[in-house]
Each structure stands twice: as C-alpha cells, then as structure tokens.
Amino acid sequence: MTQAYCMKCRKKVEIKNAQATILKNKRPAVRGECPSCGTKVFRIGKA
C-alpha cells in the first residue's frame, strides 16, 4: 500500500480507497482517504 501524509492527524498513513490519477502535467498521483479520520489525502509520484 502507498502512504501519504494526513494533515489532520499529522502523520503518515496508509491510503484507504486509493485511486491512481494523472495530473495535468502528466505526472502520476494517488488520492484516497485517511483510515483513522476520513480526511482526503494525496500523494504525487506514486501510481
């Protein structure tokens, strides 16, 4: 699983419901949710 930094929990968490996306500049990214608080998390560069 991919990890991302949760701004609300202030720690790195495993991404829940991860979805791979492509940014406008063609870079890969992953978006999902924090498993503990449900906040949206985002990680650029991992797909």
KAKAFEN-V547090 format. One record per residue. N is the residue number from 0. RES is the residue in one letter. PHI is phi in radians with two decimals (999 if undefined). OMEGA is omega in whole degrees, 0 to 359 (999 if undefined). D_CENTER is the distance of its C-alpha to the mean C-alpha in Angstrom with 2 decimals. Layout:
# KAKAFEN-V547090
n->N res->RES phi->PHI omega->OMEGA d_center->D_CENTER
n->N res->RES phi->PHI omega->OMEGA d_center->D_CENTER
This chain:
# KAKAFEN-V547090
n->0 res->M phi->999 omega->180 d_center->10.37
n->1 res->T phi->-1.62 omega->178 d_center->7.48
n->2 res->Q phi->-1.84 omega->175 d_center->6.75
n->3 res->A phi->-2.49 omega->181 d_center->4.87
n->4 res->Y phi->-1.58 omega->177 d_center->7.46
n->5 res->C phi->-1.59 omega->182 d_center->8.36
n->6 res->M phi->-1.24 omega->181 d_center->11.07
n->7 res->K phi->-1.38 omega->179 d_center->13.16
n->8 res->C phi->-1.40 omega->182 d_center->13.50
n->9 res->R phi->1.03 omega->175 d_center->13.65
n->10 res->K phi->-2.77 omega->177 d_center->12.37
n->11 res->K phi->-1.38 omega->181 d_center->9.86
n->12 res->V phi->-2.34 omega->172 d_center->8.73
n->13 res->E phi->-1.26 omega->181 d_center->8.08
n->14 res->I phi->-1.38 omega->177 d_center->5.42
n->15 res->K phi->-1.69 omega->182 d_center->8.16
n->16 res->N phi->0.99 omega->184 d_center->9.17
n->17 res->A phi->-1.18 omega->178 d_center->6.85
n->18 res->Q phi->-2.30 omega->178 d_center->8.37
n->19 res->A phi->-1.32 omega->178 d_center->9.22
n->20 res->T phi->-2.36 omega->176 d_center->10.47
n->21 res->I phi->-2.09 omega->179 d_center->12.96
n->22 res->L phi->-1.35 omega->180 d_center->13.40
n->23 res->K phi->-1.05 omega->180 d_center->16.99
n->24 res->N phi->-1.56 omega->174 d_center->17.88
n->25 res->K phi->1.24 omega->176 d_center->17.06
n->26 res->R phi->-1.52 omega->178 d_center->14.19
n->27 res->P phi->-1.34 omega->178 d_center->11.58
n->28 res->A phi->-2.67 omega->177 d_center->7.85
n->29 res->V phi->-2.26 omega->176 d_center->5.08
n->30 res->R phi->-2.21 omega->181 d_center->4.04
n->31 res->G phi->-3.07 omega->183 d_center->4.93
n->32 res->E phi->-2.23 omega->172 d_center->6.75
n->33 res->C phi->-1.37 omega->182 d_center->8.00
n->34 res->P phi->-1.21 omega->183 d_center->10.94
n->35 res->S phi->-1.59 omega->184 d_center->13.45
n->36 res->C phi->-2.00 omega->178 d_center->13.39
n->37 res->G phi->1.49 omega->179 d_center->11.55
n->38 res->T phi->-1.23 omega->177 d_center->9.92
n->39 res->K phi->-1.22 omega->176 d_center->7.21
n->40 res->V phi->-2.17 omega->187 d_center->4.02
n->41 res->F phi->-2.52 omega->179 d_center->3.18
n->42 res->R phi->-2.35 omega->179 d_center->4.35
n->43 res->I phi->-1.60 omega->172 d_center->7.90
n->44 res->G phi->1.76 omega->178 d_center->10.33
n->45 res->K phi->-2.09 omega->179 d_center->9.14
n->46 res->A phi->-2.38 omega->999 d_center->10.19
